[in-house]
Structure formats: structure tokens, C-alpha cells
Amino acid sequence: MIRQQKLTVITLIFCLTHSLSSCSTLAYYQQSVRGHLQMMHTSEDIESLLGSIHTSDRLKKRLQLVSRIRDFASEVLLLPDNQSYRRYADIGRKFIVWNVVATPSFSLTPEQSCFLFIGCLSYRGFFNYKDAETYAQNLENQELDVYLGGVSAYSTLGWFDDPVLNGMLDRSDTDLARLLFHELAHQLLYIKHDTEFNEAFADAVALIGVGLWLESFASEAEKLAFNGDLKRERQFTELVLVYQTKLRQLYQSSLDDEAKMQEKSTIYKELRQDYINLRDNWGGNNEYDLWFENKLNNAKISAVSTYRNLLPHFITAFEASGRDLNQFYSLIREISACDMNKRRKHLRSMTSPRNC
């Protein structure tokens, strides 16, 4: 009875808090619970692993770094001080979840998956790749633009002690720190029905955190390497957002559907060529090639813009708060109390949210 109650509670919490998006079928309940239980069952306490003679030197070194990053997150970034990312799980694969994003053919607004308490999300996630692939294919059969991408971490928003996963440890030191800061930021602030706001806030906290982490621990070479990565990321994002605007203008035009489809294809060809021109200035770096090699569509553009559209405004808010994290978090909490339209208005203009 206790075991069944535990499974029932876990199922309910997943439906309410996990960054998946629908519990409408029994199969979806089952894959959610099964995937999460399997991950939690394989997790081990990091301190115990560090003290074990059976833990490889490489893994110990990575977990020691995780512990330092985790302490920094709470002590310096004022992120939740709990047991999340104090355990480690080797799940035997790179990704823990595969997210599916879908948009109409002539829209950049992602289809929403909604459920109680957590609200609506711009994607749906699956622990099993085949399940995600089948779901994506069903959406494509409905003539939607679809993007399926692997995710190496997710947040249960503090309901569970989320573990560090093996796929996370393959990242560079700074990327690992950025990921942990991002996921912990979701525990600090989460707004129903607003994936764009939540993801941009979490990524802003992550970037702020990495900047402070580098100031404290990194060599000049590491700082230069990260700044180079960040510059390329910004250039890539800016390029995608420029074409997002072009596509939005096309979809709002009076052209008929056949003409729109032809122009849509032309715009994506231009985007690909502009990326090649941009990449030629990167000294041989080709880290975004894979994104462009696979089919370009509205869903893929949406997946980028969800994380990046509002990001600069959060960074501006941090600077306007005197780079004081307490003041920054307080300001964002005030802004988040507004409805979605006013939330964006106050974030972009940095005006007082008192009129919400």
C-alpha cells in the first residue's frame, strides 16, 4: 500500500510539476513515472561516491567540480539550498528527456500543452526517444512544423532532489556550471503559462552566475574561451531572431498559402547561407553546423526564441539593480506578478510594476 501511494504521489507530482506537458493518457503517466523512478533509483549520494574506492578518478574529479558549483550556486547566487544536484545518476545515455516542439506551418507560436497547476508549456517531453519520435511524427502528419531535441537535464521545480546525470558531465566546466545554475533558477522562480519568461530568466541567472564563477575561479584562458563561445552564441541567436522577424512578417502578409510556402522556403535558404557566411569568420569553429544540417522550420526557430527573446532584458534588469542579486530577484518577482502582457512591458521598459 505504501509503495502504491508513493507511485500515485509521484505520478501526480509529475503531472503537476515536471517539464513534460500532458498527462492525458495512461501511457503518458506510465512513461513519466517509469523514467523518473529509473533515474532516481540509479542515483547515488555524491559524497559517498567521492569516498568510494570504486569511483574512477575521472568521475571523482567531475563530481568534485559539481560540488563546488553547487555550493557556489547557493552561497553566491542565492539559489535554493537543498539536496538537488547532490546526487549522481548514470542513466547509460546522453539525454534524459527528448522534447518535441510544434508550430503551425505559417506561425512561430508553438503549440501549447497544458495541465493543472504548472500551466501551459511550449513543448512536450518524453523519457523514451521512440515515444518522442512517434509523437513528433503524428504532429507532422497534421502538417505542423516539428522539432525534436534531446535534453540532458530538467527541473522538477524542487519537488524532488534532482540528480546530476552522466550526460551533464560531458560538458565543459563552464557549460556544466551554466546548466546547474539554470536548473536551480527554475526552483527559485516559475510562472504558469509562460515558458518564454521562465527559460529566459533561468538562462539570465545562469549567465550571471557563470560570469561570477569565472571571476572567482577561472584562468584568463578559460575566460577568453567562454567569452568566445558566448560571442558566437549571441551572433547565432541574433541571426535566428532576424529571420524570425522576416518569417513573422511573411505569415502576416496577404499572400496566399502557396506563395507563402514558396517564400518560406526561400527565407530558410537565405538563413542557411547567412550562417555559412557568419561561420566563415569563426576561425574554423562549426559548433552550430548540426543545427543547420537538419531541416529548418518554424518549430526550430521557436525553440531558440523561447530561450533568447527576453534574455537581454533580464540582463539589463540585473545591471539596473546594481548587479545586486537580491534586488534583481525582488524586481523580477514584482514583474512576474503582472499578467503576461504587462510582464513583458515592464521587463522591456524597466518601468515600475506597481500598476499590475
Contacts in CASP RR format, 6 or more apart in sequence:
PFRMAT RR
TARGET T0000
AUTHOR 0000-0000-0000
METHOD contacts of the structure
MODEL  1
MIRQQKLTVITLIFCLTHSLSSCSTLAYYQQSVRGHLQMMHTSEDIESLL
GSIHTSDRLKKRLQLVSRIRDFASEVLLLPDNQSYRRYADIGRKFIVWNV
VATPSFSLTPEQSCFLFIGCLSYRGFFNYKDAETYAQNLENQELDVYLGG
VSAYSTLGWFDDPVLNGMLDRSDTDLARLLFHELAHQLLYIKHDTEFNEA
FADAVALIGVGLWLESFASEAEKLAFNGDLKRERQFTELVLVYQTKLRQL
YQSSLDDEAKMQEKSTIYKELRQDYINLRDNWGGNNEYDLWFENKLNNAK
ISAVSTYRNLLPHFITAFEASGRDLNQFYSLIREISACDMNKRRKHLRSM
TSPRNC
7 33 0 8 1.000
7 37 0 8 1.000
10 33 0 8 1.000
10 36 0 8 1.000
10 37 0 8 1.000
11 23 0 8 1.000
11 29 0 8 1.000
11 32 0 8 1.000
11 33 0 8 1.000
13 156 0 8 1.000
13 159 0 8 1.000
13 160 0 8 1.000
14 20 0 8 1.000
14 23 0 8 1.000
14 29 0 8 1.000
14 32 0 8 1.000
14 33 0 8 1.000
14 36 0 8 1.000
14 156 0 8 1.000
15 23 0 8 1.000
15 29 0 8 1.000
15 32 0 8 1.000
15 115 0 8 1.000
15 116 0 8 1.000
16 115 0 8 1.000
16 116 0 8 1.000
16 117 0 8 1.000
16 118 0 8 1.000
17 117 0 8 1.000
17 118 0 8 1.000
17 156 0 8 1.000
17 157 0 8 1.000
17 158 0 8 1.000
17 159 0 8 1.000
18 32 0 8 1.000
18 36 0 8 1.000
18 118 0 8 1.000
18 154 0 8 1.000
18 156 0 8 1.000
19 97 0 8 1.000
19 121 0 8 1.000
19 123 0 8 1.000
19 125 0 8 1.000
19 154 0 8 1.000
19 155 0 8 1.000
20 28 0 8 1.000
20 32 0 8 1.000
20 97 0 8 1.000
20 113 0 8 1.000
20 121 0 8 1.000
20 124 0 8 1.000
20 125 0 8 1.000
20 126 0 8 1.000
21 112 0 8 1.000
21 113 0 8 1.000
21 114 0 8 1.000
21 115 0 8 1.000
21 120 0 8 1.000
21 121 0 8 1.000
21 123 0 8 1.000
21 124 0 8 1.000
21 125 0 8 1.000
22 28 0 8 1.000
22 113 0 8 1.000
22 114 0 8 1.000
22 115 0 8 1.000
22 124 0 8 1.000
23 29 0 8 1.000
23 32 0 8 1.000
23 115 0 8 1.000
31 126 0 8 1.000
31 127 0 8 1.000
31 128 0 8 1.000
31 131 0 8 1.000
32 127 0 8 1.000
34 127 0 8 1.000
35 127 0 8 1.000
36 127 0 8 1.000
36 156 0 8 1.000
36 160 0 8 1.000
38 91 0 8 1.000
38 127 0 8 1.000
39 89 0 8 1.000
39 91 0 8 1.000
39 96 0 8 1.000
39 163 0 8 1.000
39 165 0 8 1.000
40 89 0 8 1.000
40 160 0 8 1.000
40 163 0 8 1.000
42 89 0 8 1.000
42 90 0 8 1.000
42 91 0 8 1.000
43 87 0 8 1.000
43 88 0 8 1.000
43 89 0 8 1.000
43 163 0 8 1.000
44 87 0 8 1.000
44 88 0 8 1.000
44 89 0 8 1.000
45 86 0 8 1.000
45 87 0 8 1.000
46 63 0 8 1.000
46 66 0 8 1.000
46 67 0 8 1.000
46 86 0 8 1.000
46 87 0 8 1.000
46 88 0 8 1.000
46 164 0 8 1.000
47 67 0 8 1.000
47 86 0 8 1.000
49 55 0 8 1.000
49 59 0 8 1.000
49 60 0 8 1.000
49 63 0 8 1.000
49 88 0 8 1.000
50 60 0 8 1.000
50 63 0 8 1.000
50 64 0 8 1.000
50 67 0 8 1.000
55 63 0 8 1.000
59 169 0 8 1.000
62 169 0 8 1.000
63 88 0 8 1.000
63 164 0 8 1.000
63 169 0 8 1.000
65 173 0 8 1.000
65 176 0 8 1.000
66 85 0 8 1.000
66 88 0 8 1.000
66 164 0 8 1.000
66 169 0 8 1.000
66 176 0 8 1.000
66 180 0 8 1.000
67 86 0 8 1.000
68 217 0 8 1.000
69 176 0 8 1.000
69 177 0 8 1.000
69 180 0 8 1.000
69 181 0 8 1.000
69 213 0 8 1.000
70 85 0 8 1.000
70 86 0 8 1.000
70 180 0 8 1.000
72 177 0 8 1.000
72 213 0 8 1.000
72 216 0 8 1.000
73 79 0 8 1.000
73 180 0 8 1.000
73 181 0 8 1.000
73 184 0 8 1.000
74 80 0 8 1.000
74 81 0 8 1.000
76 209 0 8 1.000
76 212 0 8 1.000
76 216 0 8 1.000
77 181 0 8 1.000
77 184 0 8 1.000
77 205 0 8 1.000
77 208 0 8 1.000
77 209 0 8 1.000
77 212 0 8 1.000
77 325 0 8 1.000
78 325 0 8 1.000
78 326 0 8 1.000
78 329 0 8 1.000
79 181 0 8 1.000
79 184 0 8 1.000
79 185 0 8 1.000
79 187 0 8 1.000
79 188 0 8 1.000
79 205 0 8 1.000
80 158 0 8 1.000
80 184 0 8 1.000
80 187 0 8 1.000
80 188 0 8 1.000
82 158 0 8 1.000
82 161 0 8 1.000
82 187 0 8 1.000
83 161 0 8 1.000
84 158 0 8 1.000
84 160 0 8 1.000
84 161 0 8 1.000
84 162 0 8 1.000
84 183 0 8 1.000
84 184 0 8 1.000
84 187 0 8 1.000
85 162 0 8 1.000
85 163 0 8 1.000
85 164 0 8 1.000
85 180 0 8 1.000
85 183 0 8 1.000
85 184 0 8 1.000
86 161 0 8 1.000
87 161 0 8 1.000
87 163 0 8 1.000
87 164 0 8 1.000
88 163 0 8 1.000
88 164 0 8 1.000
88 165 0 8 1.000
88 166 0 8 1.000
89 163 0 8 1.000
89 164 0 8 1.000
89 165 0 8 1.000
89 166 0 8 1.000
90 165 0 8 1.000
90 166 0 8 1.000
91 165 0 8 1.000
91 166 0 8 1.000
91 167 0 8 1.000
92 166 0 8 1.000
93 167 0 8 1.000
94 150 0 8 1.000
94 152 0 8 1.000
94 167 0 8 1.000
94 170 0 8 1.000
95 129 0 8 1.000
95 149 0 8 1.000
95 150 0 8 1.000
95 151 0 8 1.000
95 152 0 8 1.000
95 167 0 8 1.000
96 127 0 8 1.000
96 151 0 8 1.000
96 152 0 8 1.000
96 153 0 8 1.000
96 154 0 8 1.000
96 165 0 8 1.000
96 167 0 8 1.000
97 125 0 8 1.000
97 126 0 8 1.000
97 127 0 8 1.000
97 150 0 8 1.000
97 151 0 8 1.000
97 154 0 8 1.000
98 125 0 8 1.000
98 126 0 8 1.000
98 128 0 8 1.000
98 129 0 8 1.000
98 132 0 8 1.000
98 133 0 8 1.000
98 148 0 8 1.000
98 149 0 8 1.000
98 150 0 8 1.000
98 151 0 8 1.000
99 123 0 8 1.000
99 124 0 8 1.000
99 125 0 8 1.000
99 132 0 8 1.000
99 148 0 8 1.000
99 149 0 8 1.000
99 150 0 8 1.000
99 151 0 8 1.000
100 123 0 8 1.000
100 124 0 8 1.000
100 125 0 8 1.000
100 126 0 8 1.000
100 132 0 8 1.000
100 135 0 8 1.000
100 136 0 8 1.000
100 139 0 8 1.000
100 146 0 8 1.000
100 147 0 8 1.000
100 148 0 8 1.000
100 149 0 8 1.000
101 110 0 8 1.000
101 122 0 8 1.000
101 123 0 8 1.000
101 146 0 8 1.000
101 147 0 8 1.000
101 148 0 8 1.000
101 299 0 8 1.000
101 300 0 8 1.000
101 302 0 8 1.000
101 303 0 8 1.000
102 110 0 8 1.000
102 111 0 8 1.000
102 136 0 8 1.000
102 139 0 8 1.000
102 144 0 8 1.000
102 145 0 8 1.000
102 146 0 8 1.000
102 147 0 8 1.000
102 299 0 8 1.000
103 109 0 8 1.000
103 110 0 8 1.000
103 111 0 8 1.000
103 144 0 8 1.000
103 145 0 8 1.000
103 297 0 8 1.000
103 298 0 8 1.000
103 299 0 8 1.000
103 302 0 8 1.000
104 111 0 8 1.000
104 144 0 8 1.000
104 145 0 8 1.000
104 298 0 8 1.000
105 143 0 8 1.000
105 144 0 8 1.000
105 145 0 8 1.000
105 261 0 8 1.000
105 264 0 8 1.000
105 298 0 8 1.000
106 250 0 8 1.000
106 251 0 8 1.000
106 257 0 8 1.000
106 260 0 8 1.000
106 264 0 8 1.000
107 251 0 8 1.000
107 298 0 8 1.000
108 244 0 8 1.000
108 247 0 8 1.000
108 248 0 8 1.000
108 251 0 8 1.000
108 298 0 8 1.000
108 301 0 8 1.000
108 302 0 8 1.000
108 305 0 8 1.000
109 302 0 8 1.000
110 122 0 8 1.000
110 123 0 8 1.000
110 299 0 8 1.000
110 302 0 8 1.000
110 303 0 8 1.000
110 306 0 8 1.000
111 122 0 8 1.000
111 139 0 8 1.000
111 144 0 8 1.000
112 120 0 8 1.000
112 121 0 8 1.000
112 122 0 8 1.000
113 120 0 8 1.000
113 121 0 8 1.000
113 123 0 8 1.000
113 124 0 8 1.000
114 120 0 8 1.000
114 121 0 8 1.000
114 193 0 8 1.000
117 192 0 8 1.000
118 157 0 8 1.000
118 192 0 8 1.000
119 192 0 8 1.000
119 193 0 8 1.000
120 192 0 8 1.000
120 193 0 8 1.000
120 195 0 8 1.000
121 195 0 8 1.000
122 195 0 8 1.000
122 196 0 8 1.000
122 302 0 8 1.000
122 306 0 8 1.000
123 195 0 8 1.000
123 303 0 8 1.000
124 135 0 8 1.000
125 132 0 8 1.000
125 151 0 8 1.000
126 132 0 8 1.000
126 135 0 8 1.000
132 148 0 8 1.000
132 149 0 8 1.000
133 148 0 8 1.000
136 146 0 8 1.000
136 148 0 8 1.000
139 146 0 8 1.000
140 146 0 8 1.000
144 299 0 8 1.000
145 297 0 8 1.000
145 298 0 8 1.000
145 299 0 8 1.000
145 300 0 8 1.000
146 297 0 8 1.000
146 299 0 8 1.000
147 297 0 8 1.000
147 299 0 8 1.000
147 300 0 8 1.000
147 302 0 8 1.000
147 303 0 8 1.000
149 303 0 8 1.000
152 165 0 8 1.000
152 167 0 8 1.000
152 168 0 8 1.000
152 171 0 8 1.000
152 179 0 8 1.000
153 162 0 8 1.000
153 165 0 8 1.000
153 168 0 8 1.000
153 179 0 8 1.000
153 183 0 8 1.000
154 162 0 8 1.000
154 183 0 8 1.000
155 162 0 8 1.000
155 183 0 8 1.000
155 184 0 8 1.000
155 186 0 8 1.000
155 187 0 8 1.000
156 162 0 8 1.000
157 186 0 8 1.000
157 187 0 8 1.000
157 190 0 8 1.000
158 187 0 8 1.000
162 183 0 8 1.000
164 180 0 8 1.000
168 176 0 8 1.000
168 179 0 8 1.000
168 180 0 8 1.000
169 176 0 8 1.000
171 179 0 8 1.000
173 222 0 8 1.000
174 210 0 8 1.000
174 213 0 8 1.000
174 214 0 8 1.000
174 218 0 8 1.000
174 222 0 8 1.000
174 225 0 8 1.000
174 226 0 8 1.000
174 229 0 8 1.000
177 206 0 8 1.000
177 209 0 8 1.000
177 210 0 8 1.000
177 213 0 8 1.000
178 206 0 8 1.000
178 207 0 8 1.000
178 209 0 8 1.000
178 210 0 8 1.000
179 206 0 8 1.000
181 205 0 8 1.000
181 206 0 8 1.000
181 209 0 8 1.000
181 210 0 8 1.000
182 202 0 8 1.000
182 203 0 8 1.000
182 205 0 8 1.000
182 206 0 8 1.000
183 202 0 8 1.000
185 201 0 8 1.000
185 202 0 8 1.000
185 205 0 8 1.000
185 206 0 8 1.000
186 198 0 8 1.000
186 202 0 8 1.000
188 205 0 8 1.000
188 329 0 8 1.000
189 198 0 8 1.000
189 201 0 8 1.000
189 329 0 8 1.000
189 332 0 8 1.000
189 333 0 8 1.000
189 336 0 8 1.000
190 198 0 8 1.000
191 197 0 8 1.000
191 198 0 8 1.000
191 336 0 8 1.000
191 343 0 8 1.000
193 340 0 8 1.000
194 340 0 8 1.000
194 343 0 8 1.000
195 306 0 8 1.000
196 305 0 8 1.000
196 306 0 8 1.000
196 309 0 8 1.000
196 310 0 8 1.000
197 310 0 8 1.000
197 336 0 8 1.000
197 340 0 8 1.000
197 343 0 8 1.000
197 344 0 8 1.000
197 347 0 8 1.000
199 306 0 8 1.000
199 307 0 8 1.000
200 306 0 8 1.000
200 307 0 8 1.000
200 308 0 8 1.000
200 309 0 8 1.000
200 310 0 8 1.000
200 311 0 8 1.000
200 313 0 8 1.000
200 314 0 8 1.000
201 310 0 8 1.000
201 314 0 8 1.000
201 332 0 8 1.000
203 307 0 8 1.000
203 308 0 8 1.000
203 311 0 8 1.000
203 314 0 8 1.000
204 311 0 8 1.000
204 314 0 8 1.000
204 315 0 8 1.000
204 318 0 8 1.000
207 230 0 8 1.000
207 311 0 8 1.000
207 315 0 8 1.000
208 315 0 8 1.000
208 318 0 8 1.000
208 325 0 8 1.000
210 226 0 8 1.000
214 222 0 8 1.000
214 223 0 8 1.000
214 226 0 8 1.000
218 226 0 8 1.000
229 287 0 8 1.000
232 282 0 8 1.000
232 285 0 8 1.000
232 287 0 8 1.000
232 288 0 8 1.000
235 278 0 8 1.000
236 275 0 8 1.000
236 278 0 8 1.000
236 288 0 8 1.000
237 304 0 8 1.000
237 308 0 8 1.000
239 271 0 8 1.000
239 274 0 8 1.000
239 275 0 8 1.000
239 278 0 8 1.000
240 271 0 8 1.000
240 301 0 8 1.000
240 304 0 8 1.000
240 305 0 8 1.000
240 308 0 8 1.000
241 304 0 8 1.000
241 305 0 8 1.000
241 308 0 8 1.000
241 309 0 8 1.000
243 267 0 8 1.000
243 268 0 8 1.000
243 270 0 8 1.000
243 271 0 8 1.000
243 274 0 8 1.000
243 301 0 8 1.000
244 301 0 8 1.000
244 305 0 8 1.000
246 267 0 8 1.000
247 264 0 8 1.000
247 267 0 8 1.000
247 298 0 8 1.000
247 301 0 8 1.000
250 260 0 8 1.000
250 263 0 8 1.000
250 264 0 8 1.000
250 267 0 8 1.000
251 260 0 8 1.000
253 260 0 8 1.000
255 263 0 8 1.000
268 296 0 8 1.000
268 297 0 8 1.000
271 296 0 8 1.000
272 292 0 8 1.000
272 296 0 8 1.000
275 288 0 8 1.000
275 292 0 8 1.000
279 285 0 8 1.000
279 286 0 8 1.000
279 288 0 8 1.000
279 289 0 8 1.000
291 300 0 8 1.000
294 300 0 8 1.000
310 344 0 8 1.000
310 347 0 8 1.000
313 347 0 8 1.000
313 348 0 8 1.000
314 332 0 8 1.000
314 347 0 8 1.000
316 350 0 8 1.000
317 328 0 8 1.000
317 331 0 8 1.000
317 332 0 8 1.000
317 335 0 8 1.000
317 347 0 8 1.000
317 350 0 8 1.000
318 325 0 8 1.000
318 328 0 8 1.000
320 331 0 8 1.000
320 350 0 8 1.000
321 327 0 8 1.000
321 328 0 8 1.000
321 331 0 8 1.000
334 353 0 8 1.000
334 354 0 8 1.000
335 343 0 8 1.000
335 346 0 8 1.000
335 347 0 8 1.000
335 353 0 8 1.000
336 343 0 8 1.000
337 353 0 8 1.000
337 356 0 8 1.000
338 345 0 8 1.000
338 346 0 8 1.000
338 353 0 8 1.000
338 356 0 8 1.000
339 356 0 8 1.000
342 353 0 8 1.000
342 355 0 8 1.000
342 356 0 8 1.000
345 351 0 8 1.000
346 352 0 8 1.000
346 353 0 8 1.000
346 356 0 8 1.000
END
